[in-house]
Amino acid sequence: MMIIDVRKLNVSGKYSGHLSFDYEAPQELIDIPFVKFAAPVRIEAEYVLFEDDSLELTGTVSYLLTGQCSRCLKDASQSVTGELNAYFQPKRDSEDYSYTGGVIDLTDAVNDAILGSMPRVLSCGPNCEGIRYHS
């Protein structure tokens, strides 16, 4: 689970730090036909916990897509890296991510970062000629 316990951070005095973990992202995040995650998504991020118990998270999501080229249907793969920028507040009256009970679930923020970095198509490369029709 992708959880940050703000209470434990406050008790231990860890107001900033580094997070690094793998995430088995749901395949439903991919909107490209015949494409899937080849491995877990890698998250590398830094966090800063502020006096009001809000938390800022910045970093990257990295993953490998494999499947069929969207143009020619040949086997293809593509490495993708996207930005992870999230701000969590212990209240629900803002547009930022919120949390309750002193525990932050990172799932929505990570899924949003994956969706924001997802390519529209998977390509086998710059020399792809697409599907050729022979008559």
Secondary structure per residue as TSV (DSSP state, phi and psi in degrees):
chain	resnum	aa	ss	phi	psi
A	1	M	-	360.0	147.1
A	2	M	-	-100.0	85.4
A	3	I	E	-123.8	139.3
A	4	I	E	-118.8	123.0
A	5	D	E	-95.4	102.2
A	6	V	H	-63.0	-35.0
A	7	R	H	-61.1	-44.7
A	8	K	H	-66.8	-37.1
A	9	L	H	-62.8	-42.9
A	10	N	H	-64.1	-43.6
A	11	V	H	-64.8	-40.2
A	12	S	H	-86.3	-5.4
A	13	G	T	72.7	22.6
A	14	K	-	-94.3	84.8
A	15	Y	-	-88.0	-4.2
A	16	S	E	-154.2	157.0
A	17	G	E	177.3	-172.7
A	18	H	E	-118.5	138.7
A	19	L	E	-118.7	140.1
A	20	S	E	-149.2	119.2
A	21	F	E	-160.6	164.9
A	22	D	E	-103.5	149.9
A	23	Y	E	-136.6	125.4
A	24	E	-	-80.9	89.4
A	25	A	-	-70.7	144.6
A	26	P	-	-67.3	137.1
A	27	Q	G	-61.8	-22.8
A	28	E	G	-62.7	-15.3
A	29	L	G	-71.4	-18.5
A	30	I	-	-91.9	123.8
A	31	D	-	-107.3	16.7
A	32	I	S	-102.3	123.5
A	33	P	T	-59.6	141.8
A	34	F	T	62.1	31.4
A	35	V	E	-128.7	145.8
A	36	K	E	-145.4	167.0
A	37	F	E	-73.2	130.6
A	38	A	S	-83.2	-20.2
A	39	A	S	-158.4	172.0
A	40	P	-	-60.2	152.9
A	41	V	E	-75.5	136.5
A	42	R	E	-99.5	128.4
A	43	I	E	-114.7	127.4
A	44	E	E	-126.2	119.8
A	45	A	E	-150.4	157.6
A	46	E	E	-112.8	143.2
A	47	Y	E	-124.1	152.5
A	48	V	E	-133.4	124.5
A	49	L	E	-100.4	125.2
A	50	F	-	-96.3	168.1
A	51	E	T	-58.6	-31.8
A	52	D	T	-85.1	12.4
A	53	D	S	68.3	14.7
A	54	S	-	-79.9	155.3
A	55	L	E	-136.1	133.1
A	56	E	E	-107.7	133.6
A	57	L	E	-124.9	124.3
A	58	T	E	-133.4	140.1
A	59	G	E	171.5	-148.9
A	60	T	E	-136.3	154.7
A	61	V	E	-116.1	133.7
A	62	S	E	-131.1	137.3
A	63	Y	E	-157.3	164.9
A	64	L	E	-117.6	127.4
A	65	L	E	-101.6	139.7
A	66	T	E	-134.4	153.3
A	67	G	E	158.8	-146.3
A	68	Q	E	-103.5	139.6
A	69	C	-	-56.4	135.6
A	70	S	T	-69.0	-16.6
A	71	R	T	-102.8	-42.9
A	72	C	T	-116.4	-7.6
A	73	L	-	70.8	11.1
A	74	K	-	-74.1	159.6
A	75	D	E	-60.3	138.7
A	76	A	E	-148.6	158.3
A	77	S	E	-147.6	155.0
A	78	Q	E	-150.8	129.8
A	79	S	E	-84.6	136.3
A	80	V	E	-129.0	137.6
A	81	T	E	-129.3	131.2
A	82	G	E	-130.2	165.8
A	83	E	E	-87.6	141.5
A	84	L	E	-116.1	111.7
A	85	N	E	-133.4	114.6
A	86	A	E	-143.0	146.0
A	87	Y	E	-127.7	121.6
A	88	F	E	-110.1	133.9
A	89	Q	E	-123.0	147.9
A	90	P	S	-78.0	19.0
A	91	K	S	-127.0	163.4
A	92	R	S	-109.3	9.6
A	93	D	S	-99.7	29.8
A	94	S	S	-137.7	173.0
A	95	E	S	-83.5	-7.6
A	96	D	S	-75.8	170.5
A	97	Y	E	-68.0	146.2
A	98	S	E	-126.1	166.0
A	99	Y	-	-149.4	160.9
A	100	T	B	-134.0	159.6
A	101	G	T	69.8	14.3
A	102	G	T	77.0	10.4
A	103	V	E	-124.3	128.1
A	104	I	E	-104.4	125.0
A	105	D	E	-96.7	118.9
A	106	L	-	-83.5	-4.0
A	107	T	H	-54.2	-51.1
A	108	D	H	-62.5	-41.7
A	109	A	H	-65.9	-41.3
A	110	V	H	-68.3	-43.8
A	111	N	H	-60.9	-40.4
A	112	D	H	-62.2	-39.6
A	113	A	H	-66.0	-39.7
A	114	I	H	-63.9	-47.9
A	115	L	H	-60.6	-38.5
A	116	G	H	-68.9	-23.6
A	117	S	H	-100.7	-7.4
A	118	M	-	-66.4	127.5
A	119	P	-	-68.6	159.9
A	120	R	S	-78.5	-28.7
A	121	V	S	-139.2	161.6
A	122	L	-	-108.1	129.3
A	123	S	-	-117.8	143.9
A	124	C	S	-79.6	-9.2
A	125	G	-	145.5	176.2
A	126	P	T	-68.1	-18.1
A	127	N	T	-96.2	13.1
A	128	C	-	-62.2	130.3
A	129	E	-	-104.5	3.1
A	130	G	-	75.0	-175.1
A	131	I	-	-77.4	131.2
A	132	R	-	-103.0	132.3
A	133	Y	-	-101.3	129.6
A	134	H	-	-108.3	136.2
A	135	S	-	-111.7	360.0
